[in-house]
Amino acid sequence: MQKRLGILTSGGDCPGLNAVIRAVVNHATLTYNWQVLGIPYATRGLLERKAIPLSIHGLDLRGIDPLLNMGGTILGSINKGDTLAHVDEIIAGYHALELDALIGIGGDGSLAILNQLQSQGNWQFIAIPKTIDNDVGKTERVVGFDTAVNTIVDALNRLTFTAASHDRVMIVEVMGRKAGHLALHSGIAGGADVILIPEIPYSIKGVCEHLAELRDRWERRFAIIVVAEGAQIAADSSSHPSCEKPSCGMGQYVADEIRCCSNHPIDIRVSVLGHIQRGGIPSALDRLIATAFGKAAVDLLADGQSAQMVAWQNGQVVAVPLEAVLACSPSLVDPDNFLVQTARSLGTYIGN
């Protein structure tokens, strides 16, 4: 009897999700002759007992396969709602759709929920990690991170020219609620003068002193500052207690604090990239990771494995127990890691 495999995307969208779907459908169909069903809008699709048959050529446009380079997810996704309040109905939906196994693509929050569902429902389940924050444990790479970094670096490249033309300090707020991987990687690649991330304390005085050194010692009258949205309030904040997050956003907060602290007039502009970071055509690396993850997930199911997550370690795909992944997620930036030390050695202010 032909195996029925479900696949869903959960949580915030990111580039590369469709490339995963493509790899799963192609490999499951060509290698194992399985039927693949797309579950729309994550667990809502299971709750509503909806499924979309997926085939190799189902989305071809005159022979052109668009999934490899299409952003977002053709299955739709949700990152809100109380999924665990409907556990029994979702499990019943899985069985009503006559699924033999399920692949879930998500970040650490989505995977924690899916892990609970598969445990209670006794599903055969394999997880694929995706998030622009790159904060899923036990994996060096996730789907979507590389493209988001490239998008931010492109913005930094553009802002650098206008900052230099007008002698301005450009502050760029990027995503990253608890983890600073996105700000750190894009800041280094984009040549930022200051990088502020959640894991490393900083002071406004330290930022202002660094800007003053750029101006007075190196005659640099402009600067680029990358701020993670989850960065901490500065210890020497003039307007917010250390435990209070500003409602204006971290980028604007840092701008206001610099204006108050600096003894020199500074022309500051703030750019909040927001959901621009989630969109766009996936990079070559994200397509490669997505394809490798999709193929490996199908093979794990064929081998009878379950409750595993595919992970990228030392240049190859490995399987890691999902419980172990969740136990160390979110994965945060080590303040003493090589990239942090590299940034400091190149003259970037990054706190402490």
N, C-alpha and C positions, 0 to 999 in steps of 0.2 A: 504494500500500500504506500502511496506517495506521501512523504513527510510534509507537513504544513508548518512553515516557519514564519513567525511574525517578526516585524521590525518596527521600532518606533523611535522618535527623537523627542527628548524631553528637556525642559529648561530653556534658557536663552539661546537664540540661534547664533550660528557662527559659520564662516566659510568652511566648506569641506564636508558638510553633512550629507549632501547629495552624492558626493564621491564615495562615501561609505556605503550608502544605499545601493549605488551602482555596483560596487564590488561584491556586496552580499548577494544581490540578485543574480549577477553573472556567474559567480562561483557556485552558488547553491544550485542554480539551474543547469549549468553546463557540466559540472563535475558530479553532482549527486542526484540530479533530476528531481529536486524538491520544488514544491510550490511555495512562493514567497508572497506574503500578505503584508501590505503596509497598514499600520494602525494609525489613523489620523489623530492628531492632537494628543499624543502621548496616552496617558492612562484614561483620558476622557473617551478615547476610541474604544478601549476595553469596556469601560463603564456602559457606553451606549451600544456596544456589540457591533461596531463598524469596522470594516476592513476593505482595503483596496488591492485587488490582484495586481502584482507587479511582474513584468516580464522583460526580457532582454531588449526587445524592440518596441516595447509599449510606448516609449516616449521619443522614439526616433523622429527626426524632422528630415525627411528625404534621405534617410541613411545616416544623418548626423546625430550623435549621441550627446545631448546637452548636459547631462548630469555631472560630468567630470569638472566642468568649469562654471557651474551655476551656484551662486551663493544661496544662503538660506536653506530651507528644507521643504521639499515638495509634500511632505507629510504633515506639515504644520507642527507647532509645538506650544506648550503652555508652561508657565513658571509661576503659577499662582493657584490658589484654591486649596482645600483641605482634602487631599487625596486619601489620607489614612482614615478619614471618616467613612469611606466607602470601600473598605478592604474586601468585604464579602461579595459586594456587587461586582467589583473589578475582577476578582478571582473567578466568579461565575461567568463573567464575560469572556475571559480567557478560554474557559472550557466550552462555552457556547459557540465560539468561533472555531472550535476543534483544532486548536493549535497544539503542536507537539513540542515546540520550543519557541523561545523569544530572544531576540537581540535588542538591548536597550542602549541607546547612545545618549549620554548625559554627563553633567558635571557631578561634583561630589554630593551635592544636595539631592539631585534627582536619583543618583545611583543608590543613595541611602534608602530612599523610599522604595525604589524598585527591588532592592535587596530584601526589604521586609516583606514585600508582596510575594516575591518568588519563594521565600522561605515558608511563609504561611500557605501559599498555594501549591507548594511542591512542584514548581515549574522547572523545566530545564532552561537555564538562563545564562547568557553571556553578556557582559557589559563592555562597551567601548567608550573610552573617555574623550570628552570634548569640552572645551571652555577657552575663552580668550585669556582667562586669568592664569592658566597653566598651573593650577594649584591642586590637582588631583594627586594623591600620594602614590608612591611606588612606580611612577612613570616619569621619564625625562621629557617626554613630549606628549601633547594631546592634539586632537584635531582642532584647528581654528586659531591657535596661538600665533603661529608664524605669520599668517596673513594679517592679523591684527597689529603685530609689531611693524610689519611693512607699511601698513596704512598710517600708523602714527609717525613713522620715520618720514614718510612722504609729506605729512603735514608739517613736521619740524623743518624739513628742507625748505618748504615754501615760506614758513614764518621767519626763518633765519634771514632771508633776503630782505624782507620788509622791516625786520627789527634793525638790521644793519643800516638800511636806508634812512631810517627815522630816529636812530639812537634810542631805541626802546628796549625795555625788558618785556619779553613775551613769556607769559605763564601759560602752560598747556596742561589742563587737567585731563587725566586719562582714567580709565576704569581700573578696578582692583580694590575691592572692599576690604579684604583682610590681607591680601598678598600683593607684594610689590613687583612680581616678576615682569609684568607688562611695562611698568614705568622704568624699571631698571634696564631691561633689554633695549627698549626703544630709546631711552635716554642716552645710553652709551652709543648705540648705533647712529643716533641723530645728533650727536655732539653737544648734548645739553651741558650747561655750566653748573646747574644745580639739579639734583634728583632727590625728591622727598618721597619716601615709601613708609608703609605702616610699621615695618619691623625695626626701623632705626630712628631713635629720637634725634631731634634737631633743635636749633634755636634760631629765632629770627635775627638775633644779633650776629650769629655765625653766617647766615645768608647775606646780610647787609655788608659784613666785613669782606666776604668773598666778592660781592659786586663792586665794592670800593677798590679792592685789589685789582680787579680786572680793569677798572677805569684809571686808577692812579699809577699802577705799575706797568700795565700792558697797553694802556691807552685804548682799551675796548669800551666803547660807550653803549654797547648793547649786550644783551644776554638772553639765553634761553633757559627757562626753568620748567622741569617736568614734575608734576605733582600727582601722585596717585589719589584717587577720590577717597580712599580710606586712610590717608596719612594722618598721623597724630597731630593734635594741637601742640604747638610749640610750648616748651617749658617756660619761656619768658613771654608768653602771649599777653598782649595789653588789653584785649577785649573779650577773651573767653576763658573761663576756668578750664583747667587741664582735662576735665572729664566731659566737657560740653562741645559737641560738634556744631559748627556754624551752619545756619540754615541757608546761607548764601552759596555754599559749596567750598571745597578746600582751595580751589584755585583763586577765587575772589578773596577768601580769608587771607591767604598768603600775600596777595597784592595789597590788601588794606594794611596788614601788619608791616610790610616793607615800607610803605609810605609813612607810617607813624614812626618807624625806627630810624630810617635813613636821615642823615644830616645833609644830604645832597638831593636836590630835586630829581625825581625819577619819573619818566614817562612809562607807565605800565599798561599793558593790555592783557586781557585774559581770554583764552579760547578754551571752551569746553567741547571736546570732540564727541562725547556722548555716544549715541548708537551708530555713528559713522564707523566706529571701530568694529562693529559687528558685521558690517556689510561688505560687499565686493566679491570679486572673483577670487577663489582660493589660489594661494601661491603653489608653486611646483612642489615645495616640501609638504604642504598640507595635503595636496593630492596624493603624494607618495605615502604619507602616514595613513591617510584615510583608506587608501586601497589595501595597504598591508594589514591594517586592523580588520577591515571587512573580511578579507580572505581568511585571516587567522581565526576570527570568531566562528565562521562557518566550519572550519576544520575541527575546532574544539567541540562543537556540537556533534559533528559526525563521529568524533572519538568518544562520545558519551559524557563529556565534561559538563559541569554546571557550576553556578555560583563563582565563576572566575571573571576576571577582567583582563583584556589584552593590554599589554603595556610595552612601551619602548624603552629598552635598557641596553646600553652598550652597542647601539647600532642595529639591534634586531628586535623582533616581536617575541615577547614571552607571555605566559599566562601567570597571573597572580591571584590568589584567593581574594574574593571581593571583601570579605571581612577584614583582611589585613590592610587593604587599600583604605577602607573607611576609617580604620583605627588611627591612621596617620594623615587624614585629610581634615582641613585644607593644609597643603604643603606650603610652608612659608619660606621666604628668603632667609637664608643663613647670613646674619650680619657680617660674618667673617669669611664669606665664600670668595672664590676667585674673582668673580665679576665685580663685586663690591670693591675689593682691593684694587682691581684694574682701574675702575672709575676714579678712585682716589689718586692713584699713581699718575693719572693723566690730568690731574688738576680739577676734577669735578668735586663740588661740595655735596656730600651725601649724608651729613649729620655726624653726631658724636664728635 
